């Protein structure tokens, strides 16, 4: 289980639900702040807002959806790197 709040240095809210991605040995559990929602991403943007250095190598881009920016992160690569950093998972 990875807590991205801790990784990014953000205060951790108490008691959050877990989102489990993938299965078996590839499964990853993430504490989340709210239930996932389906969004239709809009226009791709060329200039991303500030993203912590920890995530920079895993960014694939960003999209503008009315009033929100969605960041596309290569989660497979991110979780593989995190697993390797904590013991070669």
C-alpha positions in Angstrom: 0.0 0.0 0.0 1.3 3.4 -0.9 0.1 6.7 0.6 0.8 9.4 -1.9 0.0 12.0 0.8 3.0 10.9 2.7 5.1 10.7 -0.4 4.2 14.2 -1.4 4.4 15.7 2.1 0.7 16.5 2.4 -1.2 16.3 5.7 -3.0 12.9 5.9 -6.7 13.0 6.6 -7.9 10.3 9.1 -9.7 7.1 8.0 -9.9 7.1 4.2 -11.2 4.4 2.0 -8.7 2.3 -0.1 -8.7 2.0 -3.8 -7.2 -1.2 -5.0 -5.7 -1.2 -8.5 -4.8 -4.4 -10.4 -4.7 -8.0 -9.0 -2.4 -10.5 -7.4 1.3 -9.5 -7.2 0.6 -6.4 -9.3 -2.1 -5.1 -6.9 -1.6 -1.6 -5.3 -3.8 -0.1 -2.6 -4.1 3.7 -2.3 -5.9 5.6 0.4 -8.2 8.0 -1.3 -10.0 11.2 -0.2 -13.2 10.6 -2.2 -14.7 7.9 -4.3 -13.4 7.8 -7.9 -15.5 9.5 -10.5 -15.7 9.2 -14.3 -14.6 12.4 -16.1 -14.3 13.2 -19.7 -11.0 14.9 -20.1 -10.9 17.8 -22.4 -8.2 19.7 -24.1 -4.6 18.6 -23.6 -2.5 21.4 -22.0 1.1 22.2 -22.8 1.9 23.9 -19.5 1.3 21.9 -16.3 0.8 23.5 -12.9 3.3 22.8 -10.2 3.8 19.1 -9.6 6.1 17.9 -6.9 9.6 16.8 -8.1 8.9 13.2 -6.9 6.2 12.8 -9.6 8.0 14.6 -12.4 9.6 11.5 -14.0 6.2 9.8 -14.2 4.1 12.6 -15.8 2.6 12.0 -19.3 0.7 15.2 -19.6 -2.3 17.2 -18.4 -5.8 17.9 -19.5 -8.2 20.8 -18.9 -11.8 19.9 -17.9 -13.9 23.0 -17.6 -12.4 24.4 -14.3 -10.1 21.5 -13.3 -6.7 20.3 -14.5 -6.2 16.5 -14.6 -2.6 15.2 -14.5 -1.9 12.0 -16.4 0.6 9.9 -14.3 2.2 6.7 -15.5 1.1 4.7 -12.4 2.8 1.5 -13.4 6.2 3.1 -13.6 5.6 5.1 -10.4 4.5 2.1 -8.3 7.3 0.0 -9.7 9.8 2.6 -8.6 8.2 3.0 -5.2 8.2 -0.8 -4.7 11.9 -1.0 -5.7 12.8 1.8 -3.3 11.2 0.0 -0.3 12.7 -3.5 -0.9 12.5 -4.7 -4.4 8.8 -5.4 -4.6 
